[in-house]
Amino acid sequence: ADVVLLERYNHLGGLSTGGLVIWIDRMTDWSGQLVIRGFAEELFNRLPADAVAGPDPADWGSTDTDKAAHWSFRTAAYHGIVTWSPTLDPERLKLLSQEIVIERGVKLVYHSWGCAPLMQDGRVAGVAFESKEGRMAIRAKVVVDATGDGDIFARAGAAYVNDIEEADVHHCMNTSWLFGGVDMNRWIEFRKRADPYAAFMAQGREACGLFDRPFVSWRNDVALFMGPRQSGYSALDVDDLTAVEVRSHRAMAAHLDFYKKHAPGFEDAYLMLSAPQIGVRHARRLTGVGAVLRSRWPEGTALADEIGVTPAVSPKFPNISIPYGALVPEKLDGLLACGRHV
């Protein structure tokens, strides 16, 4: 295929790089088998060893009490089972993603924002984009909307839904950040002490309002904050997006002050980086030929048009089949849509 990749930022990788969602959740199923494969497997095989942190393959699926306890504080064990849920260096992932795309012969165009579909006889025939050169366009046999928010498929007239309960976690948004100069092993030892930790969190909520706990990263001296989550905002409203950014950056500074004073391992912490991309969990969901349905969770059936597999949310469910139809608009040709809308 002759491919052009438009990217609005100066890097690839989506939220796992620019959003600092550097924790890649559960690539193994509950038996320890690697099920997220394909290009994801190639990425992890090619990343430098010091750019990835997580359990050894021999421990994937382990129910050993000590191992599960160890990794539960390092975002890699759930329900007493060790999983391959690595954390990684976002800069290394940016570079590797770029190099893999260029190796494949893709024309890469950074700093360009796809803004409108080109329509011809009721089908998508390309996309217009904005850049420093003004508005330009690319004609294409197929347009892949990887915006996550469904910006292109919505403007092309594809059906979608964006209903969600405001109290639901997927309605929340926030901007993640990193603190440097920490000792996460010291923090984890404190985190294991239930009563002092509970008192610390209560004190933090009282002092800061918006308050969250840190997660491990790919290094012991870097802490990751993927919250605090903020509900009641729309990822499709520019004023809401701005408000979340303002609140998130204020929360980052307030967290630093509080953690430096009260959290073991954070005495020398400093502001390292706030995410260039806002963390959105939900915007639009494409109405496709097929769909990923909650009702199918108990089945474990491989669908006829399966193009991917995801581990279930808990050991009581089998792996979940992802159908190609979930990427295909119900009544619009010339476009596919990948990413979180699924």
Sequence and secondary structure as in RCSB ss.txt:
>XXXX:A:sequence
ADVVLLERYNHLGGLSTGGLVIWIDRMTDWSGQLVIRGFAEELFNRLPADAVAGPDPADWGSTDTDKAAHWSFRT
AAYHGIVTWSPTLDPERLKLLSQEIVIERGVKLVYHSWGCAPLMQDGRVAGVAFESKEGRMAIRAKVVVDATGDG
DIFARAGAAYVNDIEEADVHHCMNTSWLFGGVDMNRWIEFRKRADPYAAFMAQGREACGLFDRPFVSWRNDVALF
MGPRQSGYSALDVDDLTAVEVRSHRAMAAHLDFYKKHAPGFEDAYLMLSAPQIGVRHARRLTGVGAVLRSRWPEG
TALADEIGVTPAVSPKFPNISIPYGALVPEKLDGLLACGRHV
>XXXX:A:secstr
   EEE SSSSSSGGGTTT   B    B TTS B S THHHHHHHHS GGGEE   GGGTT   HHHHHHHHTTT
 EETTEE    EE HHHHHHHHHHHHHHTT EEE S EEEEEEEETTEEEEEEEEETTEEEEEE S EEE SSS 
HHHHHTT  EE    TTSGGG EE  EEEES  HHHHHHHHT HHHHHHHHHHHHHHHSS    EE SSTTEEEE
    B S  TT HHHHHHHHHHHHHHHHHHHHHHHHHSTT TT EEEEE SS EES S EE BSS   GGGTTT 
   TTEEEEE  SSTTS  EEEEGGGGSBSS  SEEE STT 
